[in-house]
Amino acid sequence: MSVRVKPAAEHALRGGHPWVFEESIVKQSHLGSAGDLAVIYDRDKNNFLAVGLYDPLSPIRIKVLQARKPRKINRQFFIDKLVAAQKKRDPLISQGTTGYRLVYGESDGFPALVLDRYGNTLVLKLYTTAWLAHLQELVAALQEALVFDALVLRLSRALQSDRLNVASLYGLRDGQQLLGEASGTAQFVEGGLLFAADVRRGHKTGFFFDQRENRQRVRGLAEGRRVLDVFSYTGGFSVYALAGGARSVTALDISQPALEALKNNVALNGFEQTRVDLLPADAFAGLRGLVEARRKFGLVVVDPPAFANRRANMGNAVLAYRRLVELALPLLSDDGILVMSSCSSRISCERFEQLVTRAAAVAGQELEVFASPTHGLDHPIGFPEAAYLKALFCRLSGNRK
């Protein structure tokens, strides 16, 4: 399929942006099907601009695979991209880490796709039907480019919907084993610590590798402190806090299965279960209960889900972040540290910091932000929209009012 786009879209493609929106297309040779290769030419000289996967069901109509220089899209193309992605992660491997994001979507040349490594198990997650026509070739490329024992397929919520009917049309389901044998639980090492993840049914692909550096920072701050881990999930921050010498950890999460997995991760690392208090509750209700009980913590970590996946959710997201700050502040001891995180790409780092510090000011507190890290090396920011993660490490300053 040949495609022509508006001047602004041409300019964006020349600048390396990997998306072509539906409204940017002015001409295409024929109606396309999901997974067709769409070749984009410039309007003036008919020169090659880019080639990408055509997705007739998405407002991002073309997801770019290759730009500027023409190249055949085949198994060798995928192999070369995978080898390049693996090389970027070599520093993690040299540190003994066996769990990380091996492919971060567009930033590694695989739009709407992520690939996570859990030891010898790979988990492939797809976010568009456009990849399904290329799945066999992609799996073959994985076998040639990488060493692993098992491959699990995860599908986004959209791909699991009845509207797309992926299960009956393609014979694929979320959590399906594509290669090898796996129990569904995969173990891996991160920062010298051992974790187990449910790669078939867990959130996303089973674990949140993007917070690795922030977990390590929490480890360095936890010694001698009582730690509260809000939205704890399976205990990434909790285990790191224990490894850092925390006196105790209170883990708050609404999911009882996640808290059971947290207990398992604590046990895998030989920490005493008595140092961990599990609190199964909605985060907001749980925080209110802790405030009413006048509990105090030297370190409070709040790592909520993305409240603003769509622009329409922005207002509610802002209110939710503000409320979390208001509830966390009374729980801090005088020398306490608050870690607030956001994975909402629609909220910039600057706006998030303003939101958190202003919420504190309204509550009569002043927060000093002493660190604001973003992405680790296995989540490279290849274009603006790839930047989503931000965290604020804050201390109380001044007197309580």
ROSEPA-891650 format. One record per residue (C-alpha): x, y, z; residue number from 1; chain. Coordinates in pm, whole numbers, plus 32768, in hexadecimal, padded with zeros to 4 digits. Layout:
@x = X y = Y z = Z n = NUM chain = A $
...
END
This chain:
@x = 8000 y = 8000 z = 8000 n = 1 chain = A $
@x = 8085 y = 8159 z = 7FA4 n = 2 chain = A $
@x = 8025 y = 8286 z = 8077 n = 3 chain = A $
@x = 8043 y = 8400 z = 8066 n = 4 chain = A $
@x = 8024 y = 84D9 z = 819D n = 5 chain = A $
@x = 8000 y = 8647 z = 81F5 n = 6 chain = A $
@x = 8136 y = 8728 z = 8207 n = 7 chain = A $
@x = 8131 y = 872F z = 8383 n = 8 chain = A $
@x = 8133 y = 85B3 z = 838D n = 9 chain = A $
@x = 8252 y = 85AA z = 8293 n = 10 chain = A $
@x = 8315 y = 8694 z = 8372 n = 11 chain = A $
@x = 82D0 y = 85BA z = 84A3 n = 12 chain = A $
@x = 8341 y = 8481 z = 83EC n = 13 chain = A $
@x = 8485 y = 8527 z = 8380 n = 14 chain = A $
@x = 84BB y = 8582 z = 84EB n = 15 chain = A $
@x = 8499 y = 8417 z = 8552 n = 16 chain = A $
@x = 8337 y = 8410 z = 85DB n = 17 chain = A $
@x = 82A9 y = 82AE z = 85BC n = 18 chain = A $
@x = 8135 y = 82F7 z = 8597 n = 19 chain = A $
@x = 8059 y = 835E z = 8475 n = 20 chain = A $
@x = 7EF9 y = 83BF z = 84DD n = 21 chain = A $
@x = 7DC2 y = 8378 z = 8413 n = 22 chain = A $
@x = 7D7D y = 84E8 z = 83D0 n = 23 chain = A $
@x = 7EDE y = 8518 z = 834A n = 24 chain = A $
@x = 7EA7 y = 842D z = 8222 n = 25 chain = A $
@x = 7E3F y = 84E1 z = 80E4 n = 26 chain = A $
@x = 7E5A y = 83BD z = 7FF0 n = 27 chain = A $
@x = 7E8E y = 8246 z = 7FF8 n = 28 chain = A $
@x = 7E98 y = 814E z = 7EDB n = 29 chain = A $
@x = 7D89 y = 806A z = 7F65 n = 30 chain = A $
@x = 7CC9 y = 800C z = 809D n = 31 chain = A $
@x = 7DB4 y = 7F5A z = 8188 n = 32 chain = A $
@x = 7D94 y = 7E37 z = 8276 n = 33 chain = A $
@x = 7E32 y = 7E15 z = 83CD n = 34 chain = A $
@x = 7FA4 y = 7DCC z = 83A6 n = 35 chain = A $
@x = 7FCB y = 7E42 z = 8240 n = 36 chain = A $
@x = 8114 y = 7EF2 z = 8201 n = 37 chain = A $
@x = 80CF y = 805E z = 81B1 n = 38 chain = A $
@x = 81E3 y = 8112 z = 80F3 n = 39 chain = A $
@x = 81DB y = 828C z = 8119 n = 40 chain = A $
@x = 8268 y = 8369 z = 8006 n = 41 chain = A $
@x = 829F y = 84E0 z = 800A n = 42 chain = A $
@x = 81B3 y = 85B9 z = 7F43 n = 43 chain = A $
@x = 82B2 y = 8681 z = 7E7D n = 44 chain = A $
@x = 83AF y = 8588 z = 7DF3 n = 45 chain = A $
@x = 8308 y = 843B z = 7E3E n = 46 chain = A $
@x = 8431 y = 83D6 z = 7F18 n = 47 chain = A $
@x = 841A y = 82CB z = 8026 n = 48 chain = A $
@x = 83CB y = 8353 z = 817F n = 49 chain = A $
@x = 836E y = 8226 z = 8251 n = 50 chain = A $
@x = 82C9 y = 80D2 z = 825E n = 51 chain = A $
@x = 81EB y = 8058 z = 8375 n = 52 chain = A $
@x = 80D3 y = 7F73 z = 83E6 n = 53 chain = A $
@x = 7F79 y = 7FDC z = 8377 n = 54 chain = A $
@x = 7E71 y = 7FD4 z = 8488 n = 55 chain = A $
@x = 7D12 y = 8027 z = 8405 n = 56 chain = A $
@x = 7C7B y = 801B z = 8562 n = 57 chain = A $
@x = 7D61 y = 8118 z = 8608 n = 58 chain = A $
@x = 7D76 y = 8294 z = 85ED n = 59 chain = A $
@x = 7EEE y = 8252 z = 85D1 n = 60 chain = A $
@x = 7EB2 y = 81C4 z = 8477 n = 61 chain = A $
@x = 801D y = 8172 z = 8422 n = 62 chain = A $
@x = 811C y = 80FF z = 8524 n = 63 chain = A $
@x = 8274 y = 813B z = 8490 n = 64 chain = A $
@x = 8372 y = 8020 z = 847B n = 65 chain = A $
@x = 847D y = 80C2 z = 83A2 n = 66 chain = A $
@x = 84B7 y = 822C z = 833B n = 67 chain = A $
@x = 859C y = 82F7 z = 825A n = 68 chain = A $
@x = 864A y = 81D1 z = 81B0 n = 69 chain = A $
@x = 8582 y = 80BD z = 8102 n = 70 chain = A $
@x = 85A9 y = 7F5E z = 8187 n = 71 chain = A $
@x = 84F7 y = 7E16 z = 8152 n = 72 chain = A $
@x = 841D y = 7DB7 z = 8279 n = 73 chain = A $
@x = 8463 y = 7C48 z = 82B6 n = 74 chain = A $
@x = 84EE y = 7B59 z = 83B8 n = 75 chain = A $
@x = 864F y = 7BE6 z = 839B n = 76 chain = A $
@x = 85C7 y = 7D44 z = 83D7 n = 77 chain = A $
@x = 852B y = 7CCF z = 851F n = 78 chain = A $
@x = 8666 y = 7C11 z = 8580 n = 79 chain = A $
@x = 8740 y = 7D45 z = 8551 n = 80 chain = A $
@x = 8652 y = 7E18 z = 8622 n = 81 chain = A $
@x = 864C y = 7D15 z = 8738 n = 82 chain = A $
@x = 87C6 y = 7CF8 z = 8740 n = 83 chain = A $
@x = 87E3 y = 7E73 z = 8756 n = 84 chain = A $
@x = 86E5 y = 7E80 z = 8872 n = 85 chain = A $
@x = 879C y = 7D6E z = 8930 n = 86 chain = A $
@x = 88E6 y = 7E29 z = 890E n = 87 chain = A $
@x = 884E y = 7F5D z = 89B3 n = 88 chain = A $
@x = 87FB y = 7E85 z = 8AE3 n = 89 chain = A $
@x = 8958 y = 7DEF z = 8B05 n = 90 chain = A $
@x = 89AD y = 7ECD z = 8C34 n = 91 chain = A $
@x = 8889 y = 7E34 z = 8CF3 n = 92 chain = A $
@x = 88F6 y = 7CD6 z = 8C9C n = 93 chain = A $
@x = 8A59 y = 7D1F z = 8D0E n = 94 chain = A $
@x = 89C7 y = 7D7E z = 8E64 n = 95 chain = A $
@x = 8925 y = 7C28 z = 8E86 n = 96 chain = A $
@x = 87C5 y = 7CA3 z = 8E3E n = 97 chain = A $
@x = 86F6 y = 7B9E z = 8D87 n = 98 chain = A $
@x = 85A8 y = 7C56 z = 8D80 n = 99 chain = A $
@x = 857B y = 7D87 z = 8CA2 n = 100 chain = A $
@x = 84C0 y = 7E1C z = 8B7A n = 101 chain = A $
@x = 8572 y = 7D9C z = 8A46 n = 102 chain = A $
@x = 849C y = 7E59 z = 8949 n = 103 chain = A $
@x = 83F3 y = 7FA0 z = 899F n = 104 chain = A $
@x = 8306 y = 7FD6 z = 887D n = 105 chain = A $
@x = 834E y = 80E8 z = 8784 n = 106 chain = A $
@x = 848E y = 814E z = 8836 n = 107 chain = A $
@x = 8526 y = 7FFF z = 87D2 n = 108 chain = A $
@x = 8487 y = 7FF2 z = 8679 n = 109 chain = A $
@x = 835B y = 7F17 z = 86D2 n = 110 chain = A $
@x = 8228 y = 7FFA z = 86E7 n = 111 chain = A $
@x = 810A y = 7F8D z = 87C9 n = 112 chain = A $
@x = 81D1 y = 7E64 z = 884C n = 113 chain = A $
@x = 829C y = 7E1C z = 8983 n = 114 chain = A $
@x = 837A y = 7CF4 z = 89D4 n = 115 chain = A $
@x = 83E1 y = 7CAA z = 8B3A n = 116 chain = A $
@x = 84E3 y = 7BAF z = 8BB1 n = 117 chain = A $
@x = 84A7 y = 7AED z = 8CF2 n = 118 chain = A $
@x = 85DE y = 7A18 z = 8D0E n = 119 chain = A $
@x = 85B8 y = 7912 z = 8BFD n = 120 chain = A $
@x = 844E y = 796F z = 8BB3 n = 121 chain = A $
@x = 83EF y = 7A7D z = 8AB7 n = 122 chain = A $
@x = 829E y = 7B2B z = 8AC5 n = 123 chain = A $
@x = 8222 y = 7BCD z = 8985 n = 124 chain = A $
@x = 8109 y = 7CCA z = 89A9 n = 125 chain = A $
@x = 804D y = 7D51 z = 887C n = 126 chain = A $
@x = 7F7C y = 7E8D z = 8871 n = 127 chain = A $
@x = 7EFF y = 7E7D z = 8709 n = 128 chain = A $
@x = 7E6D y = 7D7D z = 861A n = 129 chain = A $
@x = 7F69 y = 7DFB z = 8519 n = 130 chain = A $
@x = 8072 y = 7D13 z = 85AF n = 131 chain = A $
@x = 7FA1 y = 7BD8 z = 8591 n = 132 chain = A $
@x = 7FE9 y = 7BAC z = 841D n = 133 chain = A $
@x = 815D y = 7BB8 z = 846F n = 134 chain = A $
@x = 8159 y = 7AEA z = 85AE n = 135 chain = A $
@x = 81E7 y = 79AC z = 8515 n = 136 chain = A $
@x = 830C y = 7A68 z = 8479 n = 137 chain = A $
@x = 8345 y = 7B28 z = 85BC n = 138 chain = A $
@x = 834E y = 79EB z = 868E n = 139 chain = A $
@x = 8447 y = 7951 z = 859B n = 140 chain = A $
@x = 851F y = 7A89 z = 85BB n = 141 chain = A $
@x = 8514 y = 7A6F z = 8736 n = 142 chain = A $
@x = 858E y = 7908 z = 8721 n = 143 chain = A $
@x = 86B4 y = 796C z = 8646 n = 144 chain = A $
@x = 8717 y = 7AAC z = 86FA n = 145 chain = A $
@x = 86EB y = 7A4F z = 886A n = 146 chain = A $
@x = 8728 y = 7932 z = 895B n = 147 chain = A $
@x = 85F8 y = 78CD z = 8A2B n = 148 chain = A $
@x = 852D y = 779F z = 8A95 n = 149 chain = A $
@x = 83C4 y = 7816 z = 8A89 n = 150 chain = A $
@x = 82F3 y = 7922 z = 89DD n = 151 chain = A $
@x = 81A6 y = 79A0 z = 8A67 n = 152 chain = A $
@x = 80B2 y = 7A7C z = 89A7 n = 153 chain = A $
@x = 7FF9 y = 7B95 z = 8A55 n = 154 chain = A $
@x = 7EE9 y = 7C63 z = 89AD n = 155 chain = A $
@x = 7E79 y = 7DC2 z = 8A02 n = 156 chain = A $
@x = 7D19 y = 7DF8 z = 8A83 n = 157 chain = A $
@x = 7CAE y = 7E73 z = 892B n = 158 chain = A $
@x = 7D2C y = 7D35 z = 8886 n = 159 chain = A $
@x = 7C73 y = 7C64 z = 8989 n = 160 chain = A $
@x = 7B29 y = 7D16 z = 8943 n = 161 chain = A $
@x = 7A09 y = 7C6C z = 8892 n = 162 chain = A $
@x = 7A0F y = 7D81 z = 878F n = 163 chain = A $
@x = 7B5E y = 7D11 z = 8701 n = 164 chain = A $
@x = 7B15 y = 7B9E z = 8730 n = 165 chain = A $
@x = 7C86 y = 7B40 z = 872C n = 166 chain = A $
@x = 7C49 y = 79F1 z = 87D5 n = 167 chain = A $
@x = 7B61 y = 7967 z = 86C8 n = 168 chain = A $
@x = 7BFA y = 7A18 z = 859B n = 169 chain = A $
@x = 7D66 y = 79CC z = 85E8 n = 170 chain = A $
@x = 7D55 y = 78B7 z = 86EC n = 171 chain = A $
@x = 7E15 y = 798A z = 87E7 n = 172 chain = A $
@x = 7DCB y = 79D7 z = 8952 n = 173 chain = A $
@x = 7E68 y = 7AA1 z = 8A68 n = 174 chain = A $
@x = 7F65 y = 79D4 z = 8B2D n = 175 chain = A $
@x = 7F93 y = 78D5 z = 8A18 n = 176 chain = A $
@x = 80D6 y = 780D z = 8A0F n = 177 chain = A $
@x = 816E y = 783A z = 88B6 n = 178 chain = A $
@x = 82B5 y = 7780 z = 88EF n = 179 chain = A $
@x = 834B y = 769C z = 89F7 n = 180 chain = A $
@x = 82BA y = 763E z = 8B45 n = 181 chain = A $
@x = 827B y = 7720 z = 8C6E n = 182 chain = A $
@x = 81B1 y = 7704 z = 8DAC n = 183 chain = A $
@x = 812C y = 7864 z = 8D88 n = 184 chain = A $
@x = 8212 y = 78E2 z = 8E99 n = 185 chain = A $
@x = 836C y = 7953 z = 8E2C n = 186 chain = A $
@x = 848A y = 79AB z = 8F14 n = 187 chain = A $
@x = 858D y = 7AB8 z = 8ED0 n = 188 chain = A $
@x = 869A y = 7B82 z = 8F7D n = 189 chain = A $
@x = 8698 y = 7CFC z = 8FA1 n = 190 chain = A $
@x = 8794 y = 7DBE z = 906D n = 191 chain = A $
@x = 880E y = 7C7D z = 910D n = 192 chain = A $
@x = 86AD y = 7C2B z = 9184 n = 193 chain = A $
@x = 85D4 y = 7B09 z = 9114 n = 194 chain = A $
@x = 846F y = 7B38 z = 9099 n = 195 chain = A $
@x = 835E y = 7A5D z = 900A n = 196 chain = A $
@x = 825A y = 7AE4 z = 8F16 n = 197 chain = A $
@x = 8115 y = 7A5B z = 8E8D n = 198 chain = A $
@x = 8162 y = 7A8E z = 8D1C n = 199 chain = A $
@x = 8017 y = 7A00 z = 8CA2 n = 200 chain = A $
@x = 7F1C y = 7ABC z = 8D7A n = 201 chain = A $
@x = 7FDA y = 7BD3 z = 8E2A n = 202 chain = A $
@x = 7FAE y = 7D44 z = 8DDC n = 203 chain = A $
@x = 8055 y = 7DAE z = 8C96 n = 204 chain = A $
@x = 814E y = 7C92 z = 8C69 n = 205 chain = A $
@x = 8167 y = 7C33 z = 8DD9 n = 206 chain = A $
@x = 8251 y = 7D35 z = 8E74 n = 207 chain = A $
@x = 82A8 y = 7EA6 z = 8E50 n = 208 chain = A $
@x = 8411 y = 7EBA z = 8DDB n = 209 chain = A $
@x = 83FA y = 8031 z = 8DA1 n = 210 chain = A $
@x = 841C y = 807B z = 8F17 n = 211 chain = A $
@x = 8568 y = 7FC1 z = 8F41 n = 212 chain = A $
@x = 863F y = 80F7 z = 8F7F n = 213 chain = A $
@x = 853C y = 818C z = 9069 n = 214 chain = A $
@x = 852D y = 8049 z = 912E n = 215 chain = A $
@x = 86A6 y = 8057 z = 9152 n = 216 chain = A $
@x = 8690 y = 81BD z = 91CF n = 217 chain = A $
@x = 858B y = 8154 z = 92D0 n = 218 chain = A $
@x = 8677 y = 8041 z = 933F n = 219 chain = A $
@x = 877D y = 8147 z = 938C n = 220 chain = A $
@x = 8688 y = 8216 z = 945A n = 221 chain = A $
@x = 85D7 y = 8106 z = 951F n = 222 chain = A $
@x = 86D0 y = 80B1 z = 9632 n = 223 chain = A $
@x = 8630 y = 80C3 z = 978B n = 224 chain = A $
@x = 84E9 y = 814E z = 9702 n = 225 chain = A $
@x = 8384 y = 80D3 z = 9713 n = 226 chain = A $
@x = 8319 y = 80C1 z = 95A7 n = 227 chain = A $
@x = 81BD y = 80DB z = 950F n = 228 chain = A $
@x = 819D y = 804E z = 93AE n = 229 chain = A $
@x = 8057 y = 80C7 z = 9311 n = 230 chain = A $
@x = 7FDB y = 8011 z = 91D7 n = 231 chain = A $
@x = 80E2 y = 7F11 z = 9237 n = 232 chain = A $
@x = 8078 y = 7E0B z = 9135 n = 233 chain = A $
@x = 8167 y = 7CE1 z = 915A n = 234 chain = A $
@x = 8261 y = 7D9B z = 9232 n = 235 chain = A $
@x = 8373 y = 7E2E z = 915D n = 236 chain = A $
@x = 83A2 y = 7F5E z = 923E n = 237 chain = A $
@x = 8359 y = 7E93 z = 9379 n = 238 chain = A $
@x = 846C y = 7D93 z = 9337 n = 239 chain = A $
@x = 8568 y = 7EA1 z = 92E0 n = 240 chain = A $
@x = 850F y = 7F5D z = 9420 n = 241 chain = A $
@x = 8548 y = 7E22 z = 94ED n = 242 chain = A $
@x = 8694 y = 7DED z = 943B n = 243 chain = A $
@x = 86F0 y = 7F51 z = 949B n = 244 chain = A $
@x = 86BA y = 7F0F z = 960D n = 245 chain = A $
@x = 8557 y = 7F8D z = 9643 n = 246 chain = A $
@x = 84D6 y = 7F4C z = 97A5 n = 247 chain = A $
@x = 8388 y = 7EE1 z = 9716 n = 248 chain = A $
@x = 82B7 y = 7EFA z = 95DB n = 249 chain = A $
@x = 813F y = 7F2E z = 95BE n = 250 chain = A $
@x = 80C8 y = 7EC4 z = 9464 n = 251 chain = A $
@x = 7F7A y = 7F53 z = 93F3 n = 252 chain = A $
@x = 7ECA y = 7EC5 z = 92C1 n = 253 chain = A $
@x = 7D66 y = 7E6F z = 9263 n = 254 chain = A $
@x = 7DCA y = 7D20 z = 91C8 n = 255 chain = A $
@x = 7DE7 y = 7BFD z = 92B8 n = 256 chain = A $
@x = 7E99 y = 7B24 z = 91B0 n = 257 chain = A $
@x = 7F9A y = 7C3A z = 917F n = 258 chain = A $
@x = 7FDA y = 7C47 z = 92F5 n = 259 chain = A $
@x = 8003 y = 7ACD z = 92FE n = 260 chain = A $
@x = 8105 y = 7AEE z = 91E9 n = 261 chain = A $
@x = 81AC y = 7C00 z = 92B7 n = 262 chain = A $
@x = 81C9 y = 7B0E z = 93DC n = 263 chain = A $
@x = 826B y = 7A14 z = 92F3 n = 264 chain = A $
@x = 8367 y = 7B14 z = 9275 n = 265 chain = A $
@x = 83BE y = 7B70 z = 93DB n = 266 chain = A $
@x = 83F6 y = 7A01 z = 942A n = 267 chain = A $
@x = 84C7 y = 79C8 z = 92EF n = 268 chain = A $
@x = 85C0 y = 7AC4 z = 9377 n = 269 chain = A $
@x = 85CD y = 7A33 z = 94D6 n = 270 chain = A $
@x = 852E y = 7B59 z = 958A n = 271 chain = A $
@x = 845A y = 7B1F z = 96BF n = 272 chain = A $
@x = 82E5 y = 7B2B z = 9679 n = 273 chain = A $
@x = 82B1 y = 7BD9 z = 97C8 n = 274 chain = A $
@x = 8356 y = 7D11 z = 9737 n = 275 chain = A $
@x = 823B y = 7D31 z = 9637 n = 276 chain = A $
@x = 80D5 y = 7D99 z = 9681 n = 277 chain = A $
@x = 7FE4 y = 7D53 z = 9562 n = 278 chain = A $
@x = 7EBD y = 7E40 z = 9542 n = 279 chain = A $
@x = 7DBD y = 7DD1 z = 943D n = 280 chain = A $
@x = 7CEE y = 7F07 z = 93F2 n = 281 chain = A $
@x = 7CA1 y = 8013 z = 92F6 n = 282 chain = A $
@x = 7DC7 y = 8104 z = 9303 n = 283 chain = A $
@x = 7CF9 y = 8236 z = 935D n = 284 chain = A $
@x = 7C2D y = 8183 z = 9467 n = 285 chain = A $
@x = 7D65 y = 80DA z = 94EE n = 286 chain = A $
@x = 7E1E y = 8222 z = 950A n = 287 chain = A $
@x = 7CF8 y = 82C4 z = 95BD n = 288 chain = A $
@x = 7CF7 y = 81A4 z = 96B4 n = 289 chain = A $
@x = 7E6A y = 81CD z = 96F8 n = 290 chain = A $
@x = 7E3D y = 8343 z = 972C n = 291 chain = A $
@x = 7D1E y = 8305 z = 9820 n = 292 chain = A $
@x = 7DFB y = 820D z = 98DA n = 293 chain = A $
@x = 7F09 y = 831C z = 98EC n = 294 chain = A $
@x = 800F y = 823C z = 9855 n = 295 chain = A $
@x = 8160 y = 82D4 z = 97FB n = 296 chain = A $
@x = 8261 y = 8263 z = 96FA n = 297 chain = A $
@x = 83BE y = 82D6 z = 96A6 n = 298 chain = A $
@x = 8390 y = 8283 z = 9536 n = 299 chain = A $
@x = 824B y = 827F z = 9470 n = 300 chain = A $
@x = 824D y = 8200 z = 9309 n = 301 chain = A $
@x = 8119 y = 8246 z = 9233 n = 302 chain = A $
@x = 8126 y = 81A0 z = 90DD n = 303 chain = A $
@x = 7FC6 y = 81AD z = 9049 n = 304 chain = A $
@x = 7F4E y = 812C z = 8EF8 n = 305 chain = A $
@x = 7F23 y = 8217 z = 8DD2 n = 306 chain = A $
@x = 7DFD y = 82F3 z = 8E2B n = 307 chain = A $
@x = 7E01 y = 83AB z = 8CDB n = 308 chain = A $
@x = 7E18 y = 82BB z = 8BB6 n = 309 chain = A $
@x = 7D37 y = 83A6 z = 8AF3 n = 310 chain = A $
@x = 7D1D y = 851E z = 8AE7 n = 311 chain = A $
@x = 7BBA y = 8509 z = 8B6E n = 312 chain = A $
@x = 7C42 y = 8472 z = 8CAF n = 313 chain = A $
@x = 7D35 y = 858C z = 8CFB n = 314 chain = A $
@x = 7C55 y = 8644 z = 8DF0 n = 315 chain = A $
@x = 7C0F y = 850E z = 8EBF n = 316 chain = A $
@x = 7D80 y = 84B0 z = 8EB6 n = 317 chain = A $
@x = 7DEA y = 85FF z = 8F43 n = 318 chain = A $
@x = 7CEB y = 85E1 z = 905A n = 319 chain = A $
@x = 7D61 y = 8480 z = 90A9 n = 320 chain = A $
@x = 7ED0 y = 84E8 z = 90C1 n = 321 chain = A $
@x = 7E76 y = 860E z = 91A0 n = 322 chain = A $
@x = 7DA9 y = 8530 z = 9284 n = 323 chain = A $
@x = 7EC3 y = 8433 z = 92A2 n = 324 chain = A $
@x = 7FB4 y = 8547 z = 930B n = 325 chain = A $
@x = 7EBC y = 85CD z = 9409 n = 326 chain = A $
@x = 7E90 y = 8473 z = 94A0 n = 327 chain = A $
@x = 8003 y = 841B z = 949F n = 328 chain = A $
@x = 8081 y = 8556 z = 9549 n = 329 chain = A $
@x = 7FEA y = 851A z = 96A4 n = 330 chain = A $
@x = 808C y = 83C1 z = 96A2 n = 331 chain = A $
@x = 81EE y = 8449 z = 9686 n = 332 chain = A $
@x = 82CA y = 8463 z = 97B7 n = 333 chain = A $
@x = 8384 y = 85AB z = 97E8 n = 334 chain = A $
@x = 84B1 y = 852D z = 9725 n = 335 chain = A $
@x = 83D6 y = 846B z = 9632 n = 336 chain = A $
@x = 8407 y = 8441 z = 94BC n = 337 chain = A $
@x = 82EA y = 8435 z = 93C1 n = 338 chain = A $
@x = 8317 y = 8387 z = 9271 n = 339 chain = A $
@x = 8203 y = 83E0 z = 917A n = 340 chain = A $
@x = 81FF y = 833C z = 9025 n = 341 chain = A $
@x = 8130 y = 8363 z = 8EEA n = 342 chain = A $
@x = 811F y = 828C z = 8DB1 n = 343 chain = A $
@x = 8027 y = 8372 z = 8D01 n = 344 chain = A $
@x = 80CD y = 83E8 z = 8BC1 n = 345 chain = A $
@x = 7FD9 y = 850A z = 8B9F n = 346 chain = A $
@x = 8064 y = 85AB z = 8CDA n = 347 chain = A $
@x = 81BF y = 863F z = 8CA7 n = 348 chain = A $
@x = 82D4 y = 8633 z = 8DA9 n = 349 chain = A $
@x = 82B2 y = 87A8 z = 8DE7 n = 350 chain = A $
@x = 813A y = 879A z = 8E13 n = 351 chain = A $
@x = 8152 y = 866D z = 8EF8 n = 352 chain = A $
@x = 824B y = 871C z = 8FDB n = 353 chain = A $
@x = 8171 y = 8851 z = 8FE7 n = 354 chain = A $
@x = 8040 y = 877E z = 9032 n = 355 chain = A $
@x = 80E7 y = 86C7 z = 9154 n = 356 chain = A $
@x = 818E y = 87F4 z = 91F4 n = 357 chain = A $
@x = 8056 y = 88CC z = 91D4 n = 358 chain = A $
@x = 7F7D y = 87BC z = 926C n = 359 chain = A $
@x = 806D y = 87B6 z = 9392 n = 360 chain = A $
@x = 8062 y = 8931 z = 93B0 n = 361 chain = A $
@x = 7EE7 y = 892D z = 93B8 n = 362 chain = A $
@x = 7F01 y = 882D z = 94D1 n = 363 chain = A $
@x = 7FE6 y = 8919 z = 9591 n = 364 chain = A $
@x = 812B y = 8862 z = 9547 n = 365 chain = A $
@x = 825F y = 88B2 z = 947B n = 366 chain = A $
@x = 830A y = 879F z = 93B7 n = 367 chain = A $
@x = 8472 y = 87B0 z = 9344 n = 368 chain = A $
@x = 84AB y = 86DD z = 920B n = 369 chain = A $
@x = 860B y = 8650 z = 921A n = 370 chain = A $
@x = 85F9 y = 855D z = 90F5 n = 371 chain = A $
@x = 8518 y = 8537 z = 8FC4 n = 372 chain = A $
@x = 8590 y = 840F z = 8EF1 n = 373 chain = A $
@x = 84D9 y = 8397 z = 8DBA n = 374 chain = A $
@x = 8529 y = 8275 z = 8CCF n = 375 chain = A $
@x = 862D y = 8163 z = 8CEF n = 376 chain = A $
@x = 86FF y = 80E9 z = 8BCB n = 377 chain = A $
@x = 860D y = 7FCF z = 8B72 n = 378 chain = A $
@x = 84FB y = 80D3 z = 8B39 n = 379 chain = A $
@x = 85AE y = 81BF z = 8A48 n = 380 chain = A $
@x = 84F4 y = 82FC z = 89E7 n = 381 chain = A $
@x = 8500 y = 82EF z = 886C n = 382 chain = A $
@x = 83F1 y = 83F7 z = 8835 n = 383 chain = A $
@x = 832F y = 84E4 z = 8919 n = 384 chain = A $
@x = 8201 y = 8406 z = 8957 n = 385 chain = A $
@x = 82E4 y = 82EC z = 89D1 n = 386 chain = A $
@x = 832C y = 83B3 z = 8B0E n = 387 chain = A $
@x = 8229 y = 8352 z = 8C0F n = 388 chain = A $
@x = 82D1 y = 82F4 z = 8D58 n = 389 chain = A $
@x = 8330 y = 83F4 z = 8E5C n = 390 chain = A $
@x = 8374 y = 83E5 z = 8FD1 n = 391 chain = A $
@x = 83AA y = 84E9 z = 90DE n = 392 chain = A $
@x = 847A y = 84A8 z = 9215 n = 393 chain = A $
@x = 8412 y = 85AE z = 9313 n = 394 chain = A $
@x = 8464 y = 8617 z = 9478 n = 395 chain = A $
@x = 838D y = 86E2 z = 955F n = 396 chain = A $
@x = 8425 y = 8839 z = 9598 n = 397 chain = A $
@x = 83C2 y = 8941 z = 9694 n = 398 chain = A $
@x = 82D2 y = 890C z = 97B4 n = 399 chain = A $
@x = 818B y = 8855 z = 97A6 n = 400 chain = A $
@x = 805E y = 8939 z = 97B3 n = 401 chain = A $
END
